[in-house]
Amino acid sequence: MAAFVAKSIEEATETLIDYRGKTPPKSDSGIKLITAKVIKDGFIQGGNHEYISEENYATWMKRGLPKQWDILITTEAPLGEVAQLRSPEKVALAQRVILLRGDPSCIDQQYYFQALKSPFVQAQLKARSTGTTVLGIKQSELRQVEIPCYPLPTQRKIAAVLSAYDDLIENNTRRIALLEQMAQALYREWFVHFCFPGHEDVPLIDSPLGSIPQGWQIEKVSAIADVYRGRSYRSANLVEEGGLPFLNLKCVNRDGGFRRDGLKRYAGAYKETQTARAGDVVMAVTDMTQERRIVARPARVPAMGEDTFVLSMDLVKIVPKEQVPSDYLYGMFRFSQFPDEVKQHASGVNVLHLRPDRIEEFEFALAPAALRSNYASIVSVLYQECDVLERKNDLLRETRNILLPRLISGQLDISHLPIDTGGLGHD
């Protein structure tokens, strides 16, 4: 086993930036605000970002500006999630997030990032935390957490091995985003701008929704799909292992799409109509967020090696009728004006509620059967590739998480191995 010297975060850190105690004014667009809830599994997750305006950035970020490869660690709700700023994009930091920039004379920044995720460090974070229902750690306590420090060449070798997995995960995630953008672009080209194959020979006609191609029909969702509500559940039925995957609000991104890290497990009773399968369309019908952006947002259930998913009552499953492909229906819900229009019918003060019949009453221009089938046949291939890439990422995470504690603890000594460390991001 390789020997290391333990250095506190205080000793190993050149720059620490803490914006706790301040709440920035939010805006609909502008500079991305990194909050604790988007830091997960070593990455900043997409799809649920908040923003501050460009005008407020300079006055808000007076305590210091983030740089590429800086490390972010959450101090509460949740405690100890770590991510790294992998691009030079300008970002703002929210409460419950502390930035760490290592002292290059004693710690490699990429190694520092990996070490913070290790059980050795995570156990110290929890031991120094306070709170009952929600664990949190003070900055003074965080500074005393110890990091195992090897000679810098060894640190860089450890970082190179683990970073290779992170790089592959990031590349796959980017490919997934590009495939989803292709599905969106195709839907809007064909069904919003009406530039579908052969559109030159199809005249536009007047309709209650404006000009639409001849042969298209104005229909309500109820004419082409059935809506099923999920079930209420008791927390006692949520389990760590066993049971079935449980779809809930956390599985839906604020801009639509599926969040795999939101899945829980369920071991209670359910009905067939309260379940979903891969490829099904689900939708949020309640919204507890401050931004009110989740309600009416759809998600496509991905293929994850599970046959049955149980639905929370916060979601509905929307099942298309004959000759209406699910992927076409998902495109309409996700990429049209549907979410913005239907969410206006949600009501409530602290929690928004959307009645399923409001979904059923939505009217849209239904394309001819051949065109919607053509679209579905194209995008189904894209979504299948997304599912394949997600499964690859699962395997990469599993392998990385097995190696991580062994490398950081010194149980697996690679100091003597000829490992190339030239591709890492170093200052």
N, C-alpha and C positions, 0 to 999 in steps of 0.2 A: 504494500500500500504506500502511495506517495505521501510525503509529509508536506504540510502547509503551515503557514503562519496566519493566525486569525487577526484581522484588522477590523476595527469598527467602521461603520459607515461614515462616522465623523472623520476618521483617519484616512479613509480611502477616497473621500469625495472632495473634488476641487470646487464644485458649485452645487448648491442646493437652493432650489426656488420653491417657495410655498405660498400659494394664493388662498389658503384657507382663511375664512373669516370675511371673504368678499364675495358678493354675488354680482356678476356682470349683467348689464341690460341685454336681453336677447333680441335678435332680429330674425326675419325669415330667410335671409341670405347674408353673405359676407364672408367673414373669416371663420373657419371651423373652430368650434369650442370643444376641447377634449374634456369630457366628463368621466367620472368613475365608471358609469354604466356602459361605456363603449370600450373599456379596456378589458380584454379577456384573452386568456390562452396565449399571451405573448404578443398580441397584435391589437391594433386599434380597429375595432369592428366597423364595417360600413352599414349604411342604411338607417341609422338612428341618431344622426348628428344634430346638434344645435349650433347656432351661429351668433356672432356679434358683428356689428357693423364695422366697416373699415375706419369710420370716424372715431369709434370708441376704442379701437385697438391700442392706440398709442397711450391713451390715458389709463387704460385698464392694465396693460402689461408693464407697469413701472418697476416691478420687482425683478425683472429680467426677461430676456427673450429666448425662447427655445431654439435649439440648433439641431440639424440632422444628427442622428445617432444618440441624442439624449434619451435617457431612460425615464419613464413615468411609472410611478408606483401609487396604488390607491391606498388611502389610509383608513377608509371606512366605507361600508355598504357598496361593494365588498372590501374586505381588508386583504392587502397583499397581492392583488392582481398587478402584473407587470407588462409593460409594452415598451416599444422603442420607436422613436420617430425615424422611420426608414426613408423618408424623402425630405427635401429641403423646403417643403410646403410651409407657408406661414400658418401657425396655429395659435390659439389662445388656450390657457389652462383654467379650468374651473376649480371649485372647491373640492376637497377630498383627494386631490392629486398633487403629488410632490415630484419635482424634477430632480434627477441626479445626474451629475456629470463627473466621472471619475478623475482622480489624479493620475495622469499618464505615467508618472514616475514609479507608481506602485501597482496600478491595476489597469488592465486592458478593458476598454469600454464594452466590447462585445462579450468578454468573459464576465464582466460585472453584471451585465444584463442576464446572462444565463445563471449565474450564481444566485441572484435574487429570487429566481424561480425554484431553487432547490429546496428539498425538505429541510436541510440544515438551517437555511435562513427563514423559511416559512414558519417553522416551529418556534423560532425566536420571536417573530412578529406576533404570533398568537399569545405567547407567554408574556409579552410586554404590553399586550392590549388591555383595554378596559371595556366594560359594558356587559350587559346581559343578553338582550335580544339582538343588539347590533354591536359588533366588535369594532373598536377604533383604537388608533395608536397616536400618542402625542409625538410631535417632532423631536422633543428631547429624548424620548424613549427610542424612536426610530434611529437616531444618531448612534445609539449604543449597540445596535444589532451588529453582530460580527459576520464578516465575510471571509471564507477560506481563501487565502492568497498564496499561490504558488509562484515560482520564478516567472517573469513575464513571457519567456518563450513557451513555457508549459501552458500558461493561461491562454495564449493565442492558439495553441494546438487544440485545447479543449473547446475553445470558442469556434474554431474552424469546423470541427466535427458537428457540433450542435447547430451552428448557423447554416450548415448545408441543408439540414432538414427544414429550417425556417424559410430558407430561400425557395425551396421546392414548394412548400405550402403557399408562400406568397405568390409564386408564379402561377400555380394552379388557381388560386383565388382570383387573380387578374384575368385569367382565361375564362373563368366562370362569369365574371362581370362583363367581359366582351361578348360572350355568347348571349347573355340576357339582353345586352344592348342591341344585338342583332335582331332578336325576337321583337323587341320594342320598335325598332326602326321599321321593320317589315310591316308590323301591324299598322303603324301610323301612316306609312306610305300607301297601303292598300285600303284601309278602312276609315281613315280620318281625312287624308288628302285625296282619296279615291283615284290614286295612280296605280291601279291593279293591272295585271296583264290583260290587254285588250280594251283598256278603258277609253281609248281613242274612238272606238266605235259605239260607245254607250253614252247616250245623252243624259244630262242632268235634268231632273224634274223637281217641281216644288213639292214639299211635304210639310207636315206640322213641325218638323225639326229643321226645316231649311232645305236647301237643294241636296238631293241624293241621286245616285245613279238609277236609271230606269231598270226595273226588275227587282230592286231592293224593297223590302217591306219594313214598315214601322211596327215593331212588336214590343210587348212588355216582357220582362224577364220571366214572368209567370207562364208565358206561352211556350217557353223553350227550356225551362229548368224547374226543378223542385228544390225547395229550401228546407233544410232540417236543422233544428237547434240542438246544440250539445246538452250535456247534463250538468247539474250541480254536483259538487263533490265535497267530501269531508277530508280535511288535511290528513286524517289518520290513514286514508287510503292511498296517499302519496308515499311511495317507497323509493329507496335508493337502488335496489336491485329487484329483479323479477317483475311480474306484472306486465303491462303493456305500455308503449309510449303514450304520453298524455299531451295532447295539443292544447295550448292555452294562449293567452294574449301575448306572452313573451315569445311565442313562435312567429309573430308577425312583425315585420319591420314597419317603421313609421311611414315609409314610402311604398309599402307593399313588398311582397316577397317573403321567403321563409327564413326564419332564424333557427338553425339547428341547435344552437346552444341554449335555446329556451325550453327544450323538451324536458319533461319530467316523466316519472313512471307511476302507473296507476294500477291498483290491485283490487278495486271495487267492482260492483255490478254495473252493467251497461246494456243498452239495446243496440241492435244492428244499425238503426238509423242514427245512433249517436257515435258511430265509428267512421273512420276514413281510411283510405288506402292510397298507395303511391299514385300520383297523378291527379288525385281529387283536388277540387278547389274549395278552400275554406276562407272564411272572412270574419274579421273582428266586428262584433255588434255592441261591445262596450268599450269604454275608453277612460282610463284612470290617469292618463298623462296630463301634464300641464299644457302641453302644446296642442292637445286635441287632434292628433294626426293619425292615430291608429284606426279609429272607427271607420268602417266601410272600406278598409284596405284588404285586398285579397292576398292569399299565399297559395302556392302550389305545393302539395305534399310531395317531398322528394322520395326516391327509392333509397331505402336505408337498410335493406335486409330484414325488415319487419313487415308482417302481413297486415296487421291491424293496428290502427291508432285510435285512441279514445278521445272524444271531443269534450272540451269544457263548455259550459253554458255561455261563456263569453264569446264563443265562435258559432258560426253556422257552416254547414256543408251544403254546397250548391251542386246539384246533380243535373247535368244536361239531359234533355230528352233525345229521342232518336234523331239522327242526322245532324246533331249539333255537337261537334267534337269538343272535348273538355279543354283542350289547349286553345281553341278559338274563343271559347267562353271566358277563359282566364285572361286572354289578351284584352277582351272588351272590358272586363272589370279592372284590369291593372293599367291599361294604357290609354283609355278613353277618359271622358269627363265624368265617368261614373262616380269615383270616390268623392270628388269635390262637390258634386251635386247632391248625392244621396246623404252625405254627412250633415247637410243642412237640416235634415229631418230628425237628427238625433236630439234628444232632450235630456236634461238633468243638470244639476249644479256641480256637485263634487265628482260625479261619475256620469259620463254620457251613455245613453242607452239608445240603440237603434232597433226599432221593431222589424222583424223579418219581412213583414208585408211591404215595408218601404223599399226593400230590395226588389221584391216581386213587381212593384208598380213602375219601376224605372223603364222608360221607353228609349229605344235606340234603333238604328237602321240595321236590319239583319241582312247580311250579304247572301247571295244565292248559295245553294248547297255545295256546288262544285268549287266555288272560290274559297269558302270557309274550310272545306276539306283539304284543298291545296295548301292553304296557310298552315293548317294543323300538321300536315305531313312533313312540312319543312321544319317547323319549330319543335316538333316532337323529337327530332334528331338532335337539335341543339340542347333541349332539356335533358335528354338521355346522356349526352356528353357531360353536362353539368353534374349529373348524378355520379357518373364514373369518376370525375375529378374530385368530387366531395369524398367518395369512398377512398380514393388514393390519399387524400389529406388525412383521413381518419387513421390509415395505416402509418403514415409518416409521423403523426402525433404520437401514436402508440409506441413506435420504435424510439422516437426522440425522448419520450417520457421514461422509457426504461433506461436509456443511456444516461440521462441527466444526473440522477442522484449518484450513480456509480462513478461518473467522471468528476463531479464536483467534490465528492467525498475522498477521492483518491483510491477508491476500491479498484477502479480500472485505471492503471497507470499507462499513459500514452506518451510520457515525456521523451522516451527513447525512439519513438516512431518518426519516420520522415514525412511529416504531414505539411502540406503546402498551406501557408497562412497568408498568402499574398492577396487573396480576393476579399479580405474582410474590410469593413468600413472603419478606418482609424483616422483620427485627427492628424 
